[in-house]
Amino acid sequence: MFPKMMLNFDVNRARSKSAVDMAVEGEQLIFVTAQMDAGVNEPTVNDIFKVGVVCRIKQVVKEDRKATRVVIEGLWRGAIVESVPNDSCLYAAIEPFGNTRKQSLTTRDIALMRSLKATFERYIELAPKLPADILFKIGMATEPGELADFVASNVMLDVEIKQMILETVNLSDRLEVLIDAMQNEIFIMSVEQDIMEKAKERIDQSQRDYYLREQMNVIRDELGDGGEFNDIDELRKKIAEMKLPEEIEKALMKECSR
């Protein structure tokens, strides 16, 4: 979760539901942070990152007895100052994290923003389909912190990397961390795509070879010869009469010459 972003998710844990209920009864505010280990079913304050985002609850829909759908809007970065004992949910005192004042743009910031936008364009060429307006919104972004947060919230990165971006206060450093992470992800995705394309080529070739063998068997059966052909010309004539696609016909002609 990042400031100024919208997020919807299901709440299933009893303590998390209690936190949502408590927030709704109060100022609609809730502190959202990631778990260090997603495998921990009942996390304590020691199992979550200390830096997160203070969010406003926009909507709560109780779908059934087990799940509650929550829509939140990120407001500002926050950090846990003190854990407050509470039996029903995790409760803590939160203070703003990082420099909340708007920082003036440097030439380096502008260059890094351009680099990030170009990197994201490359990313969406390889990534699963993203909403059509994302690239437009990124192109219109003029503030480096908001740009980095928006991009980070829309790309597939490890939790630890997103947490690093969230905790990086200096805007230039935040942009650099994100660019490096995305370039590494793009490299991995490119390798994955190359592997998939080569695998597809092997499968396609195998299917073509199988099809050609079956075509040759059909021709043999139609000529009444289950074995070798004595008359190659007759075989070629039969292939020509079948009106096959040019590529397949050439392959069969080549096969019968062996």
Secondary structure, 3 states (H helix, E strand, C coil): CCCCCEEEEEECCHHHHHHHHHHHHCCCEEEECCECCCCCCCCCHHHECCEEEEEEEEEEEECCCCCEEEEEEEEEEEEEEEEECCCCCCEEEEEECCCCCCCCCCHHHHHHHHHHHHHHHHHHHHCCCCCCCHHHHHHHCCCHHHHHHHHHHCCCCCHHHHHHHHHCCCHHHHHHHHHHHHHHHHHHHHHHHHHHHHHHHHHHHHHHHHHHHHHHHHHHHHCCCCCCCCCHHHHHHHHHHCCCCHHHHHHHHHHHCC
